Amino acid sequence: MAEVLKKVDVVTVGAGWTGGIVAAELTKAGLNVLSLERGHMQSTENFNFIHDEWRYGINYGLMQDCSKDTVTFRHDPSGLALPYRKMGSFLLGNNVGGAGVHWNGWTFRFMPYDFEIQTLSKQRYGNKLGNDYTLQDWGVTYKDMEPYYDRFEKTCGVSGEPNPLAEKMGAFRSSPYPQEPLENTKMLKRFESAAKSSNLHTYRLPASNSKGGYTNPDGQDLAPCQYCAYCERFGCEYGAKASPLNTVIPKAMSTGKYTIRTYSNVTQILKKDGKVTGVKFVDTRTMKEYIQPADIVVLTSYMFNNAKLLMVSNIGEQYDPKTGKGTLGRNYCYQMNMGTTAFFDEQFNTFMGSGALGTTSDDFNGDNFDHSKEKFLHGAMIYSVQLGTRPIQSAPLPAGAPTWGAEFKKALNYNFTRAITVGGQGASLPHKNNYLSLDPTYKDAFGMPLLRLTYNFTDQDRALHKFITDKTAEVAKRMQGVKSIKKGAYLKDYSVVPYQSTHNTGGTTMGADRETSVVNTYLQHWDADNLFVVGAGNFQHNSGYNPTDTVGALAYRCAEGILKYHKSGKSLA
C-alpha cells in the first residue's frame, strides 16, 4: 500500500533545466514546490575530478542506467523493436541537473520560420513534401517567444554576437547578448575566412560558457571559462558553464519554498474527474511506493520520460500512424550531422577549447535560401567549433592513412592537432511513421512498459544531408593551407549505435489546436488543466539549431502560465 504524503502546491517530475526554471519562478511567487528526481543530488563541488575521459566521455558516468530504464527502437511500424542497452546515438542525463549538466552550452534561438513552418512553407512552396510529412505550426510566433528567450539567455549569461542575417529572418532582439563572444582562435579565423570567401555570413556561436565573471538577474554567479576542453559529457568544476546547478536550482532553494527529493522514480500520474491529483513514485533505495498529492503537476523530465508517463497514465490519445488520429507520441524528430574534415601541415591548439567555442553561418538554414529546385525544406547551419580534442574520442585521419600498427600511431599523432572540421547540423521535419509509443514486450525495473521509438531518416533528410555535406566540402577546400579534405558519407538508415546528438524532440507537442497537439501554448495539457508538460517534446519539429535555448524559453513561458492558472483555476487556451 502506497504511503500518502503531505500535499504540496506544485510537484515537478525531474530537476533539470525545465524543473529548475519552473521551481525558481514559482517559489519566487510564494508557491511551495517539490521536485521528484530519480537520480542523486549533485553540485559544482562534485566535479573537481571530472577530467576523466574514460569514466565520463566513454563510459557515461553522468548518464542514465540503461539496465533500469531505456527505450526500444525500430525503423518502421512493421519492425521489431529492441532495447537500447548502451548509450550511443543520444545520451540521457541522470541526477539533479539532468542533461543541463553535461551539455555543451550552444544557445541558439529558433527562427521565426520555425514557429510558423507549416503556414510559411505552404505560402512559398505549396504542399512540397506531400501528406506523409506532418508539418505543424507551434501556436506561437517568434515575437511571442522573444521575451522568454531574453530571460533564459540572461540567466545563462550567454556570450555571443549578433547574427548578420537576423534582420532578413525577422529575428529581432530586445537586448544584446549579456556578454561578448568567447575568444577567437587561429583555427576559427581560418574557417571564417573560408566561409566568407564562399559568400557565407558568419558569426560566433552563442555560448552559455561565460566569457568573464557574470552575475545573472537572480544573483547567481558564473566564473570565466578556462577553455579546459571538458564540456560535453562532463560537469563544469569552474562553474563557468551555465547549468541548473549554478543558476535556477540554487535560486529556488534560496526561497525556502523548494525541496528536491532524490532517488524518487515517478511511475504514474494520478487523475480524477478531469484533474490530476498528484503522482505515484518509488523510492529506489527501499522500493517503497508513495503518493505525492499536489494542486498542480508539472512534467519536467527528459522528453522520452514525459511522453512515457502520459502513456502509462492513460492521459491523452495515443497517436496511430495508420489513421493519423491521436497526438500523444506524434511528430518525433531528431537531427542530422554532416561535415568535411580538412587536414594541414600547420598545427592548431585543438586540445584546448570550450563547449560552444565556434563560428557559424545560417545562409543555408531555415528558409534563408530558395528551396524551389530542391527536394527538401529547411536547412542547416554550417560551422566550425573548437571544443577541445581529447585523445580517446578524437582521432582525425585523412583518406588513405594507415589503420593499424606503427604507421597508424604515427598518423594519429601527426594529425591530432592538424585537422579542422567544417560541420553542419540539419533540421528534422516530422513524418507520419516517426513516433513514440509503449513497447508491448519490454519493461523497466519497476514493471512499466518501456517507451518505443519508431524512427528512420526520410527522403527529406537524405536530400538535405547531401546538399549541406557538399556545401561543407566547398568551404573546407577554401581554407588557407589545406593539404587534403575528407568529406563525410551521405546519409543512410538511422542507427542508435554512434553518437549523433541528444536533440530528441516531439511526442508531447504544443499548439493552438487540441486535434494536432498534446498541450496548449502555455504547455497546459488539453485533458487536465492542472497538468503541464515542459521540454523538447513540445517541439512540432526540430530546427537546424540546438534545442536548449528554446526549451528554456518555453519553461519560462510555462511558469508564467502556471502562475496565471494558480490564480484563475481556468484553462489558458
DOPADO-441628 format. One record per residue (C-alpha): x, y, z. Coordinates in Angstrom, 1 decimal. Layout:
<bators>
BATOR,u,v,w
BATOR,X,Y,Z
...
</bators>
This chain:
<bators>
BATOR,u,v,w
BATOR,0.0,0.0,0.0
BATOR,1.5,3.3,-1.1
BATOR,2.0,5.9,1.7
BATOR,0.2,9.2,1.1
BATOR,2.4,12.2,1.7
BATOR,1.5,15.8,2.6
BATOR,0.0,17.8,-0.3
BATOR,2.1,20.5,-2.0
BATOR,1.2,23.3,-4.2
BATOR,3.3,22.0,-7.2
BATOR,5.2,18.8,-7.8
BATOR,7.6,18.6,-10.7
BATOR,8.9,15.3,-12.2
BATOR,12.6,15.9,-12.6
BATOR,15.0,18.6,-11.5
BATOR,16.9,19.8,-14.6
BATOR,16.6,22.9,-16.7
BATOR,12.9,22.9,-17.0
BATOR,12.2,21.7,-13.5
BATOR,14.7,24.3,-12.1
BATOR,13.2,27.2,-14.0
BATOR,9.7,26.3,-13.1
BATOR,10.7,25.9,-9.4
BATOR,12.6,29.2,-9.3
BATOR,9.8,31.2,-10.8
BATOR,7.0,29.6,-8.7
BATOR,8.9,29.8,-5.4
BATOR,9.7,33.4,-6.0
BATOR,6.0,34.0,-6.3
BATOR,5.4,32.2,-3.0
BATOR,4.3,28.7,-4.0
BATOR,5.7,25.6,-2.4
BATOR,7.4,23.3,-4.9
BATOR,8.6,19.7,-4.6
BATOR,10.8,18.1,-7.4
BATOR,11.0,14.3,-7.5
BATOR,14.3,13.3,-9.0
BATOR,15.2,9.7,-9.7
BATOR,18.9,10.4,-9.5
BATOR,21.1,11.7,-6.7
BATOR,22.0,15.2,-5.6
BATOR,25.0,16.9,-7.1
BATOR,26.6,20.3,-7.3
BATOR,29.6,22.0,-8.8
BATOR,31.8,20.7,-6.0
BATOR,31.2,17.1,-7.3
BATOR,33.1,17.9,-10.5
BATOR,36.6,18.6,-9.0
BATOR,37.9,15.4,-10.6
BATOR,35.7,15.4,-13.7
BATOR,38.7,15.4,-16.2
BATOR,38.4,11.6,-16.7
BATOR,37.6,10.9,-20.3
BATOR,37.4,7.2,-19.8
BATOR,34.9,7.4,-17.0
BATOR,32.7,10.2,-18.3
BATOR,33.4,10.5,-22.0
BATOR,33.5,6.8,-22.9
BATOR,31.6,5.1,-20.0
BATOR,29.0,7.8,-19.5
BATOR,29.4,8.4,-15.8
BATOR,26.8,11.1,-15.7
BATOR,24.2,9.3,-17.7
BATOR,21.1,7.2,-17.2
BATOR,21.5,3.5,-16.3
BATOR,20.0,1.7,-19.3
BATOR,19.6,-1.5,-17.3
BATOR,16.9,0.2,-15.3
BATOR,15.1,2.3,-17.9
BATOR,15.7,2.9,-21.6
BATOR,13.8,2.9,-24.9
BATOR,13.3,0.3,-27.5
BATOR,14.0,1.1,-31.2
BATOR,12.8,0.1,-34.6
BATOR,13.0,1.7,-38.1
BATOR,9.3,1.4,-39.1
BATOR,5.9,0.5,-37.7
BATOR,6.2,-3.1,-39.0
BATOR,9.6,-3.8,-37.4
BATOR,10.6,-5.5,-34.2
BATOR,11.8,-3.1,-31.6
BATOR,14.7,-4.0,-29.4
BATOR,16.1,-2.3,-26.2
BATOR,18.7,0.5,-26.4
BATOR,21.0,-1.1,-23.9
BATOR,24.1,1.1,-24.2
BATOR,24.3,4.8,-24.7
BATOR,25.0,5.7,-28.3
BATOR,23.0,8.0,-30.6
BATOR,21.8,10.1,-27.7
BATOR,22.9,10.5,-24.1
BATOR,20.2,10.6,-21.4
BATOR,21.3,12.5,-18.3
BATOR,20.7,11.5,-14.8
BATOR,20.7,13.1,-11.3
BATOR,19.9,16.6,-10.3
BATOR,20.6,19.0,-13.1
BATOR,19.9,16.3,-15.8
BATOR,21.2,16.9,-19.3
BATOR,21.8,20.5,-18.3
BATOR,24.9,19.4,-16.5
BATOR,26.6,17.6,-19.4
BATOR,25.5,19.8,-22.3
BATOR,28.0,22.0,-24.3
BATOR,26.3,25.3,-23.9
BATOR,25.2,26.1,-27.5
BATOR,22.3,28.6,-27.0
BATOR,20.5,29.3,-30.3
BATOR,17.1,30.8,-30.7
BATOR,14.9,29.1,-33.3
BATOR,14.0,31.2,-36.3
BATOR,10.6,32.9,-36.9
BATOR,10.2,30.4,-39.8
BATOR,10.3,27.5,-37.3
BATOR,7.3,28.6,-35.3
BATOR,5.1,29.0,-38.4
BATOR,6.7,26.4,-40.6
BATOR,3.5,24.9,-42.0
BATOR,2.0,28.2,-42.9
BATOR,5.1,29.8,-44.3
BATOR,6.2,26.8,-46.3
BATOR,2.8,26.3,-47.8
BATOR,2.7,30.0,-48.8
BATOR,6.0,29.8,-50.6
BATOR,6.2,26.2,-51.9
BATOR,2.7,24.7,-51.6
BATOR,2.5,21.1,-50.4
BATOR,6.1,20.4,-51.5
BATOR,6.8,17.4,-49.4
BATOR,3.4,15.7,-49.6
BATOR,0.9,14.5,-47.0
BATOR,3.3,12.0,-45.3
BATOR,5.1,14.9,-43.7
BATOR,3.1,16.2,-40.8
BATOR,4.3,19.8,-40.6
BATOR,2.6,21.8,-37.9
BATOR,2.7,25.4,-36.7
BATOR,3.6,25.8,-33.0
BATOR,0.7,28.1,-32.0
BATOR,3.2,30.8,-31.0
BATOR,5.4,33.2,-33.0
BATOR,9.0,34.3,-32.6
BATOR,7.6,37.6,-31.3
BATOR,5.7,35.7,-28.6
BATOR,8.8,33.8,-27.6
BATOR,11.3,36.6,-27.7
BATOR,10.9,37.8,-24.1
BATOR,11.4,34.3,-22.8
BATOR,14.5,33.8,-24.9
BATOR,15.9,37.0,-23.5
BATOR,15.1,35.8,-20.0
BATOR,16.9,32.4,-20.4
BATOR,19.9,34.0,-22.1
BATOR,20.3,36.4,-19.2
BATOR,20.0,33.6,-16.7
BATOR,22.8,31.7,-18.5
BATOR,25.0,34.8,-19.2
BATOR,25.2,33.9,-22.8
BATOR,28.4,35.1,-24.7
BATOR,27.6,36.0,-28.3
BATOR,27.3,38.4,-31.1
BATOR,24.5,39.5,-33.5
BATOR,23.6,37.2,-36.4
BATOR,24.2,39.1,-39.6
BATOR,21.0,37.5,-41.1
BATOR,18.8,38.3,-38.2
BATOR,17.0,41.2,-39.9
BATOR,16.4,39.1,-43.0
BATOR,14.9,36.3,-40.9
BATOR,12.9,38.8,-38.7
BATOR,14.7,37.6,-35.6
BATOR,14.8,40.8,-33.7
BATOR,16.4,41.0,-30.2
BATOR,15.0,43.2,-27.3
BATOR,18.5,43.4,-25.9
BATOR,22.1,42.3,-26.8
BATOR,23.7,39.1,-25.5
BATOR,24.7,39.6,-21.9
BATOR,28.4,39.0,-22.7
BATOR,30.8,39.4,-25.6
BATOR,31.7,36.3,-27.6
BATOR,34.3,33.8,-26.4
BATOR,37.9,34.0,-27.5
BATOR,38.5,33.8,-31.3
BATOR,41.3,31.4,-32.3
BATOR,43.5,30.8,-35.2
BATOR,41.5,27.7,-36.2
BATOR,38.2,29.6,-36.1
BATOR,39.6,32.5,-38.1
BATOR,40.8,30.1,-40.7
BATOR,37.2,28.8,-41.1
BATOR,35.8,32.3,-41.0
BATOR,37.9,33.4,-43.9
BATOR,37.0,30.4,-46.0
BATOR,33.3,30.7,-45.2
BATOR,33.3,34.4,-46.2
BATOR,35.0,33.6,-49.4
BATOR,32.1,31.2,-50.0
BATOR,29.7,34.1,-49.5
BATOR,28.6,32.9,-46.1
BATOR,27.7,35.4,-43.4
BATOR,29.5,34.2,-40.2
BATOR,29.0,35.0,-36.5
BATOR,30.2,33.5,-33.3
BATOR,28.3,30.7,-31.6
BATOR,26.0,32.0,-28.8
BATOR,27.6,30.2,-25.8
BATOR,26.4,29.5,-22.2
BATOR,30.1,29.3,-21.4
BATOR,30.9,32.5,-19.6
BATOR,33.4,34.9,-21.3
BATOR,34.1,36.6,-18.0
BATOR,32.8,36.8,-14.4
BATOR,29.0,37.3,-14.6
BATOR,26.1,37.8,-12.2
BATOR,22.7,37.0,-13.6
BATOR,19.4,38.8,-12.7
BATOR,18.7,36.2,-10.0
BATOR,22.0,37.0,-8.3
BATOR,23.8,33.7,-9.3
BATOR,27.4,34.0,-10.3
BATOR,29.3,32.4,-13.2
BATOR,33.1,32.2,-13.4
BATOR,35.1,32.8,-16.5
BATOR,35.6,29.8,-18.9
BATOR,39.0,28.2,-18.6
BATOR,38.9,26.5,-22.1
BATOR,39.7,23.2,-20.5
BATOR,38.1,21.1,-23.2
BATOR,35.8,19.1,-20.9
BATOR,32.3,20.4,-21.5
BATOR,30.1,17.8,-23.3
BATOR,29.5,14.7,-21.2
BATOR,31.1,16.5,-18.2
BATOR,30.1,18.8,-15.4
BATOR,31.9,22.1,-15.1
BATOR,34.2,22.3,-12.0
BATOR,34.7,26.0,-12.5
BATOR,31.1,27.0,-12.5
BATOR,31.7,28.7,-15.9
BATOR,29.2,26.7,-17.9
BATOR,25.6,27.7,-17.0
BATOR,23.6,24.8,-15.7
BATOR,20.7,24.3,-13.4
BATOR,23.2,23.6,-10.6
BATOR,24.6,27.1,-10.6
BATOR,21.6,29.1,-11.7
BATOR,17.9,28.3,-11.2
BATOR,18.1,25.5,-8.6
BATOR,20.1,27.5,-6.0
BATOR,17.8,30.4,-6.6
BATOR,14.8,28.2,-5.9
BATOR,16.5,26.8,-2.9
BATOR,17.2,30.3,-1.5
BATOR,13.5,31.0,-1.2
BATOR,13.0,28.3,1.4
BATOR,10.0,27.0,-0.5
BATOR,11.7,24.4,-2.7
BATOR,12.5,20.8,-1.9
BATOR,14.2,18.2,-4.1
BATOR,13.5,14.6,-3.1
BATOR,16.2,12.4,-4.8
BATOR,16.1,8.6,-5.6
BATOR,12.4,9.1,-6.4
BATOR,11.2,7.4,-9.6
BATOR,7.7,8.6,-10.7
BATOR,5.7,5.7,-12.2
BATOR,2.2,7.2,-12.6
BATOR,0.3,10.5,-12.8
BATOR,-2.9,10.2,-10.8
BATOR,-6.1,11.6,-12.2
BATOR,-9.7,12.0,-11.0
BATOR,-12.7,13.9,-12.5
BATOR,-10.8,15.6,-15.2
BATOR,-8.0,16.8,-12.9
BATOR,-4.7,15.3,-11.9
BATOR,-4.3,14.8,-8.2
BATOR,-0.6,14.1,-7.8
BATOR,1.9,11.4,-8.7
BATOR,2.9,7.9,-7.5
BATOR,6.6,7.2,-7.1
BATOR,9.0,4.6,-5.9
BATOR,11.9,5.3,-3.5
BATOR,14.7,3.5,-5.5
BATOR,16.6,2.7,-2.3
BATOR,13.8,1.0,-0.4
BATOR,11.4,0.2,-3.3
BATOR,8.6,1.6,-1.2
BATOR,5.7,3.3,-3.0
BATOR,4.5,6.8,-2.2
BATOR,1.7,9.0,-3.4
BATOR,2.5,12.7,-3.6
BATOR,-0.7,14.8,-3.8
BATOR,-0.4,18.3,-5.5
BATOR,-2.6,21.0,-6.7
BATOR,-0.5,21.2,-9.9
BATOR,1.7,18.6,-11.6
BATOR,4.5,19.6,-14.0
BATOR,6.3,17.0,-16.1
BATOR,9.9,18.3,-16.4
BATOR,11.9,15.2,-17.0
BATOR,13.6,14.4,-20.4
BATOR,11.1,14.3,-23.3
BATOR,11.1,10.5,-23.5
BATOR,10.1,10.1,-19.9
BATOR,7.4,12.9,-20.1
BATOR,5.8,11.0,-23.0
BATOR,6.1,7.7,-21.3
BATOR,4.4,8.9,-18.1
BATOR,1.4,10.3,-20.0
BATOR,1.1,7.0,-21.9
BATOR,1.2,4.7,-18.8
BATOR,-1.2,7.0,-17.0
BATOR,-3.7,6.9,-19.9
BATOR,-3.7,10.7,-20.3
BATOR,-4.2,11.8,-23.9
BATOR,-4.9,9.8,-27.1
BATOR,-2.0,7.7,-28.4
BATOR,-1.0,8.6,-32.0
BATOR,-1.9,6.0,-34.6
BATOR,0.2,6.2,-37.8
BATOR,-2.4,4.2,-39.8
BATOR,-5.2,6.6,-39.2
BATOR,-3.3,9.7,-38.3
BATOR,-5.5,10.1,-35.2
BATOR,-4.2,10.9,-31.7
BATOR,-1.5,13.3,-30.7
BATOR,0.5,11.6,-27.9
BATOR,3.8,10.3,-29.4
BATOR,3.3,12.2,-32.7
BATOR,5.9,14.2,-34.6
BATOR,9.1,12.6,-33.1
BATOR,12.1,14.3,-34.7
BATOR,15.8,14.3,-34.3
BATOR,18.6,15.9,-36.3
BATOR,21.4,15.1,-38.8
BATOR,25.0,15.8,-38.6
BATOR,27.2,16.2,-41.7
BATOR,30.6,17.6,-42.5
BATOR,34.1,17.6,-44.1
BATOR,37.4,17.5,-42.3
BATOR,40.4,19.4,-43.7
BATOR,44.0,18.4,-43.0
BATOR,47.0,20.7,-42.7
BATOR,50.7,20.6,-42.1
BATOR,50.3,23.5,-39.8
BATOR,49.4,22.9,-36.2
BATOR,46.4,24.3,-34.2
BATOR,45.9,24.2,-30.5
BATOR,42.9,21.9,-30.8
BATOR,43.5,20.3,-27.4
BATOR,42.1,23.5,-25.9
BATOR,38.5,24.6,-26.3
BATOR,35.1,25.3,-24.8
BATOR,31.7,23.7,-25.2
BATOR,30.4,26.4,-27.6
BATOR,33.6,27.9,-28.9
BATOR,32.9,28.3,-32.6
BATOR,31.8,30.2,-35.6
BATOR,28.7,29.5,-37.7
BATOR,26.5,30.7,-40.6
BATOR,22.8,30.5,-41.5
BATOR,22.8,31.1,-45.2
BATOR,21.6,27.6,-45.8
BATOR,19.5,27.3,-42.7
BATOR,15.7,27.6,-42.3
BATOR,14.2,29.3,-45.3
BATOR,17.1,31.7,-45.9
BATOR,17.5,30.4,-49.4
BATOR,15.2,29.4,-52.2
BATOR,14.1,25.7,-52.0
BATOR,12.1,25.7,-55.2
BATOR,14.5,23.5,-57.0
BATOR,15.5,21.4,-54.0
BATOR,13.9,18.2,-52.8
BATOR,13.7,19.3,-49.2
BATOR,12.6,22.1,-46.9
BATOR,14.5,23.9,-44.1
BATOR,18.3,23.5,-43.9
BATOR,21.3,23.5,-41.6
BATOR,23.9,25.8,-40.0
BATOR,27.4,25.4,-41.4
BATOR,30.0,25.9,-38.7
BATOR,33.4,25.0,-37.2
BATOR,34.0,24.6,-33.5
BATOR,36.9,24.2,-31.1
BATOR,35.5,22.1,-28.3
BATOR,38.9,20.6,-27.4
BATOR,40.1,17.3,-28.8
BATOR,40.6,14.6,-26.2
BATOR,42.9,11.7,-27.0
BATOR,40.3,8.8,-26.9
BATOR,37.4,10.4,-28.6
BATOR,39.3,12.3,-31.2
BATOR,41.2,10.5,-34.0
BATOR,41.1,12.5,-37.2
BATOR,42.8,10.7,-40.1
BATOR,43.0,11.7,-43.8
BATOR,41.8,9.4,-46.5
BATOR,44.3,6.6,-47.2
BATOR,46.0,6.8,-43.8
BATOR,47.2,3.6,-42.2
BATOR,44.7,1.9,-39.9
BATOR,47.0,-0.4,-38.0
BATOR,50.4,-0.7,-36.5
BATOR,53.2,1.8,-36.0
BATOR,52.3,3.9,-39.1
BATOR,48.8,4.2,-37.8
BATOR,50.0,5.5,-34.5
BATOR,52.3,7.9,-36.3
BATOR,49.4,9.2,-38.4
BATOR,47.2,9.6,-35.3
BATOR,49.9,11.6,-33.5
BATOR,50.6,13.8,-36.5
BATOR,47.0,14.7,-37.4
BATOR,45.7,15.2,-33.9
BATOR,46.4,18.9,-34.0
BATOR,46.4,19.4,-37.8
BATOR,42.7,18.9,-38.6
BATOR,39.7,21.3,-38.8
BATOR,36.2,20.1,-39.4
BATOR,33.5,22.1,-41.2
BATOR,30.3,20.8,-39.8
BATOR,26.6,21.0,-40.5
BATOR,23.6,20.4,-38.2
BATOR,20.4,19.8,-40.2
BATOR,16.7,20.3,-39.3
BATOR,14.4,17.3,-38.8
BATOR,10.9,17.5,-40.1
BATOR,8.1,15.2,-38.9
BATOR,6.9,12.2,-40.8
BATOR,3.9,10.1,-40.1
BATOR,6.0,7.0,-39.4
BATOR,8.3,8.6,-36.9
BATOR,6.7,8.5,-33.5
BATOR,6.7,7.3,-29.8
BATOR,4.5,4.6,-28.3
BATOR,4.7,2.0,-25.5
BATOR,6.5,-1.2,-26.1
BATOR,4.3,-4.3,-25.8
BATOR,7.1,-6.6,-24.6
BATOR,9.9,-4.9,-22.7
BATOR,9.5,-3.3,-19.2
BATOR,11.6,-1.1,-17.0
BATOR,13.0,-2.0,-13.5
BATOR,9.6,-1.0,-12.0
BATOR,7.4,-3.2,-14.2
BATOR,6.3,-0.3,-16.5
BATOR,6.5,-0.7,-20.3
BATOR,9.5,0.8,-22.0
BATOR,8.9,3.6,-24.4
BATOR,9.2,2.5,-28.0
BATOR,10.9,4.7,-30.6
BATOR,9.9,4.2,-34.2
BATOR,12.2,6.3,-36.4
BATOR,14.2,6.4,-39.6
BATOR,15.7,9.1,-41.8
BATOR,13.4,10.2,-44.6
BATOR,13.9,11.2,-48.3
BATOR,13.7,14.8,-47.0
BATOR,16.5,14.1,-44.6
BATOR,18.7,12.5,-47.2
BATOR,18.3,15.3,-49.7
BATOR,19.1,17.9,-47.1
BATOR,22.0,16.0,-45.8
BATOR,23.6,15.6,-49.3
BATOR,23.1,19.3,-50.1
BATOR,24.8,20.5,-46.9
BATOR,27.5,17.9,-46.9
BATOR,28.6,19.2,-50.3
BATOR,28.5,22.8,-49.1
BATOR,30.8,21.9,-46.2
BATOR,33.3,20.4,-48.6
BATOR,33.2,23.6,-50.7
BATOR,34.1,25.6,-47.6
BATOR,36.8,23.2,-46.4
BATOR,38.6,23.4,-49.8
BATOR,38.9,27.1,-49.4
BATOR,40.8,27.1,-46.1
BATOR,44.2,28.5,-46.4
BATOR,47.0,25.9,-46.2
BATOR,44.6,22.9,-46.6
BATOR,46.5,19.8,-47.8
BATOR,43.6,17.4,-48.3
BATOR,39.9,17.0,-47.3
BATOR,37.8,14.1,-46.2
BATOR,34.1,14.5,-47.0
BATOR,31.7,12.7,-44.7
BATOR,29.5,9.9,-46.1
BATOR,26.0,10.7,-47.2
BATOR,23.0,9.7,-45.0
BATOR,21.9,6.0,-44.8
BATOR,19.5,4.5,-42.3
BATOR,19.4,5.8,-38.8
BATOR,21.4,3.9,-36.3
BATOR,21.3,4.1,-32.5
BATOR,24.9,3.0,-32.2
BATOR,27.1,6.0,-33.0
BATOR,26.6,9.3,-31.1
BATOR,24.9,12.0,-33.1
BATOR,23.2,14.4,-30.7
BATOR,21.0,14.5,-27.6
BATOR,18.5,16.6,-29.5
BATOR,15.4,14.4,-29.3
BATOR,12.1,16.3,-29.8
BATOR,8.4,15.8,-30.2
BATOR,5.8,13.4,-28.8
BATOR,4.2,15.9,-26.4
BATOR,3.8,18.7,-28.9
BATOR,2.4,22.2,-28.3
BATOR,-0.2,24.1,-30.4
BATOR,-3.3,26.1,-30.6
BATOR,-5.5,23.2,-31.7
BATOR,-6.1,20.1,-29.5
BATOR,-6.5,18.0,-32.6
BATOR,-2.9,18.5,-33.5
BATOR,-1.1,19.0,-30.1
BATOR,-0.9,17.5,-26.6
BATOR,-0.6,20.8,-24.8
BATOR,-1.6,24.3,-25.5
BATOR,0.8,27.2,-26.0
BATOR,1.4,27.5,-22.2
BATOR,2.2,23.8,-22.2
BATOR,-1.0,23.1,-20.2
BATOR,-2.5,19.6,-21.1
BATOR,-5.7,19.8,-23.1
BATOR,-7.3,16.9,-21.0
BATOR,-6.3,18.1,-17.5
BATOR,-5.8,21.8,-16.9
BATOR,-3.7,21.4,-13.8
BATOR,-1.1,19.3,-15.6
BATOR,1.7,20.9,-17.5
BATOR,4.3,19.2,-19.7
BATOR,7.6,21.0,-20.4
BATOR,10.6,20.1,-22.7
BATOR,11.8,19.5,-26.2
BATOR,8.9,17.1,-26.5
BATOR,6.8,20.2,-27.1
BATOR,8.5,20.9,-30.5
BATOR,6.5,20.2,-33.6
BATOR,9.7,19.7,-35.5
BATOR,13.4,20.2,-34.8
BATOR,15.3,23.1,-36.3
BATOR,18.9,23.3,-37.6
BATOR,19.9,24.7,-34.2
BATOR,20.4,23.1,-30.7
BATOR,17.2,23.0,-28.7
BATOR,18.2,24.2,-25.2
BATOR,17.5,27.9,-25.6
BATOR,14.0,27.1,-26.9
BATOR,13.4,24.6,-24.1
BATOR,14.5,27.2,-21.5
BATOR,12.3,29.9,-23.1
BATOR,9.3,27.5,-23.1
BATOR,9.9,26.7,-19.4
BATOR,9.8,30.4,-18.5
BATOR,6.6,30.9,-20.5
BATOR,5.1,27.8,-18.9
BATOR,6.0,29.1,-15.4
BATOR,4.2,32.3,-16.2
BATOR,1.2,30.3,-17.3
BATOR,1.2,28.2,-14.2
BATOR,1.0,31.4,-12.1
BATOR,-1.9,32.6,-14.1
BATOR,-3.6,29.2,-13.7
BATOR,-3.0,29.2,-10.0
BATOR,-4.9,32.5,-9.7
BATOR,-7.7,31.7,-12.0
BATOR,-8.1,27.9,-12.0
BATOR,-9.0,28.0,-15.6
BATOR,-7.6,26.8,-18.9
BATOR,-5.2,29.2,-20.5
BATOR,-6.1,28.3,-24.1
</bators>
